[in-house]
């Protein structure tokens, strides 16, 4: 994983970043230590049209059918300059509960898109499990594909683009994993009980 502040590599078992010292405690000092409830499409900025929200819920429904272990969610906010998208994503992964995903999809399995309507910037925050499936380069390509929609304030289209590309990446990963033996799967992942992801086709 990478530090949400300085973006340097950090072991997931470490209490703080080796380079800048950033930790979950620093995130709690800034954002609070309370737990929050959010919806899969959480529009705190109130910028999505009704049809966009309906479309995005359908997109997430389809992704959940294809990848029943993965939690897909998005947070849209009008963030002040003092708030970093990556730091907020880190805090949300540790302090949010997405409605309807209490047991089936833990936050360790999350693909969380954080979008700031003020700066028109977006970031992908990945749980410990999903960051083993989606590379930094893949995440960057997903976000860059959505850039025209962000610039033009077509937020629904931008989010759908990101999730569409994430779905294709996970689909390719699932097909690759199907060809591995149980021992090879153990070598790929720290958890030996991992299952091949893709379920019914969308």
C-alpha positions as CSV (number, residue, x, y, z in Angstrom):
1,X,0.0,0.0,0.0
2,X,1.0,3.7,-0.3
3,X,0.8,6.4,2.3
4,X,-2.2,8.6,1.6
5,X,-0.2,11.7,2.4
6,X,3.2,11.3,0.8
7,X,2.4,8.4,-1.5
8,X,5.5,6.4,-0.5
9,X,5.2,2.6,-0.1
10,X,4.1,1.4,3.4
11,X,3.8,-2.1,4.7
12,X,0.1,-2.7,5.6
13,X,1.1,-3.9,9.0
14,X,3.0,-0.7,9.9
15,X,1.4,1.7,12.4
16,X,2.6,4.8,10.5
17,X,4.4,5.8,7.3
18,X,8.1,5.3,7.4
19,X,8.7,8.4,5.3
20,X,6.4,11.1,6.7
21,X,5.0,9.5,9.9
22,X,1.3,9.8,8.8
23,X,-1.0,7.3,10.6
24,X,-4.6,6.5,11.2
25,X,-4.3,8.6,14.4
26,X,-3.5,11.7,12.2
27,X,-6.5,10.9,10.1
28,X,-8.7,10.7,13.2
29,X,-7.4,14.0,14.5
30,X,-8.5,15.7,11.3
31,X,-11.7,13.9,10.4
32,X,-12.8,12.5,13.8
33,X,-12.9,9.0,15.3
34,X,-16.6,8.4,14.8
35,X,-18.0,5.9,12.3
36,X,-20.2,7.2,9.5
37,X,-22.9,5.6,7.4
38,X,-22.8,6.2,3.7
39,X,-24.7,5.0,0.7
40,X,-23.1,3.3,-2.3
41,X,-23.5,6.5,-4.3
42,X,-23.0,9.1,-1.6
43,X,-23.6,12.6,-3.0
44,X,-22.6,14.9,-0.1
45,X,-22.2,17.7,-2.7
46,X,-25.8,17.3,-4.0
47,X,-24.5,17.6,-7.6
48,X,-26.0,14.5,-9.2
49,X,-29.1,14.6,-11.2
50,X,-31.8,12.1,-10.4
51,X,-31.2,10.2,-13.6
52,X,-27.5,10.1,-13.0
53,X,-28.0,8.6,-9.5
54,X,-30.4,6.0,-10.9
55,X,-28.0,5.1,-13.6
56,X,-25.0,4.8,-11.2
57,X,-27.0,2.6,-8.8
58,X,-27.7,0.3,-11.8
59,X,-24.0,0.3,-12.7
60,X,-23.1,-0.7,-9.1
61,X,-25.8,-3.3,-9.1
62,X,-24.3,-4.9,-12.2
63,X,-20.8,-4.8,-10.7
64,X,-22.0,-6.4,-7.5
65,X,-23.6,-9.2,-9.5
66,X,-20.4,-9.9,-11.4
67,X,-18.0,-9.5,-8.4
68,X,-20.0,-10.4,-5.3
69,X,-17.0,-10.0,-3.0
70,X,-16.2,-6.5,-4.0
71,X,-17.6,-3.3,-2.4
72,X,-18.1,-0.5,-5.0
73,X,-18.9,3.0,-3.7
74,X,-18.4,6.6,-4.5
75,X,-18.2,9.8,-2.3
76,X,-18.9,13.1,-4.0
77,X,-18.0,16.2,-1.9
78,X,-17.2,19.9,-2.2
79,X,-13.9,19.7,-0.4
80,X,-12.0,22.6,1.1
81,X,-8.3,23.0,0.1
82,X,-7.3,21.6,3.5
83,X,-8.7,18.2,2.7
84,X,-6.7,15.7,0.6
85,X,-8.7,13.3,-1.6
86,X,-6.4,10.4,-0.8
87,X,-6.4,11.1,3.0
88,X,-10.2,11.4,3.0
89,X,-10.4,8.1,1.1
90,X,-8.1,6.5,3.6
91,X,-10.3,7.7,6.5
92,X,-13.5,6.6,4.9
93,X,-12.1,3.1,4.3
94,X,-11.4,2.9,8.0
95,X,-14.5,4.8,9.4
96,X,-17.4,4.3,7.1
97,X,-20.1,1.6,6.8
98,X,-21.8,1.4,3.4
99,X,-25.5,0.7,3.7
100,X,-26.3,-2.9,2.7
101,X,-22.7,-4.1,2.7
102,X,-22.4,-4.8,6.4
103,X,-21.4,-8.5,6.1
104,X,-21.1,-9.5,2.5
105,X,-18.5,-6.9,1.4
106,X,-16.1,-5.6,4.0
107,X,-14.2,-2.3,3.5
108,X,-11.0,-4.3,2.9
109,X,-12.7,-5.4,-0.4
110,X,-13.6,-1.8,-1.3
111,X,-13.2,0.2,-4.5
112,X,-13.9,3.7,-3.2
113,X,-14.0,6.6,-5.7
114,X,-13.7,10.0,-4.0
115,X,-14.6,13.0,-6.2
116,X,-14.1,16.6,-5.3
117,X,-16.5,18.9,-7.3
118,X,-14.5,22.0,-6.3
119,X,-11.2,21.0,-7.8
120,X,-12.8,18.6,-10.3
121,X,-10.3,15.9,-9.1
122,X,-10.9,12.3,-8.3
123,X,-9.0,9.5,-6.6
124,X,-9.4,5.8,-6.1
125,X,-9.0,4.4,-2.6
126,X,-8.6,0.6,-2.5
127,X,-9.0,-1.8,0.4
128,X,-6.1,-4.2,1.3
129,X,-7.7,-6.9,-0.8
130,X,-8.6,-4.9,-3.9
131,X,-5.2,-3.2,-4.1
132,X,-3.8,-6.6,-4.8
133,X,-6.1,-6.8,-7.8
134,X,-5.9,-3.3,-9.2
135,X,-2.5,-1.8,-9.9
136,X,-1.5,1.8,-9.5
137,X,-1.2,2.1,-13.3
138,X,-4.6,0.6,-13.8
139,X,-6.2,3.0,-11.3
140,X,-4.5,6.0,-13.0
141,X,-5.8,5.0,-16.4
142,X,-9.4,4.6,-15.0
143,X,-9.2,8.2,-13.5
144,X,-7.7,9.7,-16.7
145,X,-10.5,8.2,-18.8
146,X,-13.0,10.1,-16.6
147,X,-11.1,13.5,-16.8
148,X,-13.3,14.9,-19.7
149,X,-16.4,14.3,-17.7
150,X,-15.0,15.9,-14.6
151,X,-13.8,19.0,-16.4
152,X,-17.3,19.4,-18.0
153,X,-19.0,18.7,-14.7
154,X,-20.7,15.6,-16.0
155,X,-20.1,13.8,-12.8
156,X,-22.5,10.9,-13.4
157,X,-20.8,10.1,-16.7
158,X,-17.3,10.4,-15.1
159,X,-18.2,8.0,-12.3
160,X,-19.7,5.5,-14.7
161,X,-16.6,5.6,-16.8
162,X,-14.3,4.8,-13.8
163,X,-16.5,2.0,-12.7
164,X,-16.8,0.6,-16.2
165,X,-13.0,0.4,-16.6
166,X,-12.6,-1.0,-13.1
167,X,-15.1,-3.8,-14.0
168,X,-13.1,-4.6,-17.1
169,X,-9.8,-4.8,-15.1
170,X,-11.4,-7.1,-12.5
171,X,-12.9,-9.2,-15.2
172,X,-9.5,-9.8,-16.8
173,X,-8.0,-10.5,-13.4
174,X,-10.8,-13.1,-12.7
175,X,-10.2,-14.9,-16.0
176,X,-6.5,-15.0,-15.2
177,X,-7.0,-16.4,-11.7
178,X,-9.3,-19.1,-12.9
179,X,-6.3,-20.8,-14.6
180,X,-4.3,-21.0,-11.3
181,X,-4.1,-24.0,-9.0
182,X,-5.0,-23.6,-5.3
183,X,-1.3,-23.5,-4.5
184,X,-0.7,-20.8,-7.1
185,X,-3.6,-18.8,-5.6
186,X,-1.9,-19.0,-2.2
187,X,1.2,-17.6,-3.7
188,X,-0.8,-14.7,-5.3
189,X,-2.6,-13.8,-2.1
190,X,-1.9,-13.8,1.6
191,X,-5.3,-15.3,2.3
192,X,-5.5,-19.0,1.2
193,X,-9.3,-18.9,1.3
194,X,-9.7,-16.5,-1.6
195,X,-12.2,-17.4,-4.2
196,X,-12.2,-16.5,-7.9
197,X,-14.2,-13.3,-8.1
198,X,-16.3,-13.1,-11.1
199,X,-19.8,-14.6,-10.7
200,X,-22.7,-14.2,-13.1
201,X,-22.2,-12.1,-16.1
202,X,-23.5,-8.5,-16.1
